[in-house]
Amino acid sequence: MIRSLTTRVSARNKKIAVSAAVLLGASGAVLGTTGSASASSPQELARQIVPASQYASFSKIVEHESGWNPSATNSSSGAYGLVQALPGSKMSSAGADWKTNAATQIKWGLNYMNERYGSPNAAWAFWQANGWY
């Protein structure tokens, strides 16, 4: 009786561990039903998405452009989001939820910086020289 009870408890604990593993990403972030990481701030999301060697530059650009506000809108140009895409709808190439999902905006912004400048570090160097990117 004790052995079968121990076996059942052990099997139950394994199921709980597997369930926890499914809910947690490699970084320990809780995953939603879509499998995407959710964090309490856009900065935490960016740390998960942007390579560590590029994060400081990416962060400086976003701080200057939007103050880390995913719904920031430039009243003059209409640029939108964390990275101030113009038009904001360009970010739809990274996901249909571009207006509301900071992770989608970060992925699009990282791709933009990589394609246009080679990296966020190079984008930040350009921003420092020109006051925009």
C-alpha positions in Angstrom: 0.0 0.0 0.0 2.7 2.5 0.9 4.7 1.6 -2.2 1.7 2.2 -4.5 0.9 5.4 -2.8 4.5 6.5 -3.2 4.3 5.6 -6.9 1.1 7.6 -7.4 2.6 10.6 -5.6 5.8 10.4 -7.6 3.8 10.1 -10.9 1.7 13.1 -9.8 4.8 15.1 -9.0 6.2 14.3 -12.4 3.0 15.5 -14.1 3.2 18.7 -12.1 6.9 19.2 -13.0 6.1 18.6 -16.7 3.2 21.1 -16.5 5.4 23.6 -14.9 8.1 23.1 -17.6 5.5 23.7 -20.3 4.4 26.9 -18.6 8.0 28.2 -18.1 10.3 29.3 -20.9 14.1 28.8 -20.8 14.4 32.1 -19.0 11.8 31.2 -16.4 9.3 33.6 -17.9 5.7 32.4 -17.7 4.3 31.4 -21.1 0.8 32.2 -22.1 -1.5 29.9 -24.1 0.1 31.1 -27.3 3.5 30.1 -26.1 4.8 33.7 -26.0 6.6 35.1 -23.0 4.9 37.6 -20.8 6.8 39.9 -18.5 5.9 42.7 -16.3 7.6 45.4 -18.4 8.7 46.0 -22.0 12.3 46.2 -20.7 12.1 42.7 -19.3 10.7 41.5 -22.7 13.5 43.2 -24.5 16.1 41.6 -22.3 14.7 38.2 -23.4 14.6 39.1 -27.1 17.6 41.4 -27.8 21.1 39.9 -27.6 22.8 40.9 -24.4 25.7 42.6 -26.3 23.1 44.8 -28.1 20.6 45.5 -25.3 22.2 48.7 -23.9 22.1 50.4 -27.3 18.6 49.1 -28.0 17.4 50.4 -24.6 18.9 53.9 -25.2 17.2 54.2 -28.5 13.8 53.1 -27.1 14.2 55.4 -24.0 14.8 58.4 -26.3 12.2 57.5 -28.8 9.2 56.4 -26.6 10.3 56.3 -23.0 9.4 52.6 -23.2 5.8 53.4 -23.8 4.4 50.8 -26.4 1.6 53.2 -27.3 3.7 56.3 -27.7 2.6 58.3 -30.7 4.4 61.3 -32.2 1.8 63.9 -32.8 3.7 65.5 -35.6 4.7 62.5 -37.7 2.4 59.8 -36.4 5.4 57.5 -35.6 4.2 54.8 -33.2 5.3 52.4 -30.5 8.5 51.7 -28.6 10.8 52.2 -31.6 8.6 54.9 -33.3 7.9 53.1 -36.5 6.7 55.3 -39.3 4.0 54.4 -40.2 3.4 52.2 -37.2 1.5 49.7 -39.4 4.9 48.6 -40.7 5.2 46.6 -37.5 2.4 44.4 -38.7 5.1 42.3 -40.5 6.1 41.1 -37.0 2.6 40.4 -35.8 -1.0 41.5 -36.1 -0.9 42.6 -32.4 1.7 45.3 -33.1 -0.4 48.1 -31.6 -0.7 46.5 -28.2 2.1 43.9 -27.9 5.5 45.2 -26.7 7.2 41.9 -27.7 6.0 42.3 -31.3 7.3 45.9 -31.4 10.6 44.8 -29.9 11.0 42.0 -32.5 10.2 44.4 -35.3 12.5 47.1 -33.9 15.4 44.7 -33.5 14.9 43.4 -37.1 14.7 47.0 -38.4 18.0 48.0 -36.6 19.7 44.9 -37.8 18.6 45.4 -41.4 19.1 49.1 -41.7 22.2 49.6 -39.5 23.6 46.2 -39.0 22.9 46.1 -35.2 21.3 48.1 -32.4 24.9 49.2 -31.5 25.4 50.7 -34.9 21.8 52.2 -34.8 22.7 53.9 -31.5 25.9 55.2 -33.0 23.9 56.7 -35.9 21.3 58.1 -33.4 24.1 59.8 -31.4 25.5 61.4 -34.5 22.2 62.5 -36.0 19.6 62.7 -33.2 17.4 60.2 -35.0 17.7 56.7 -36.5 
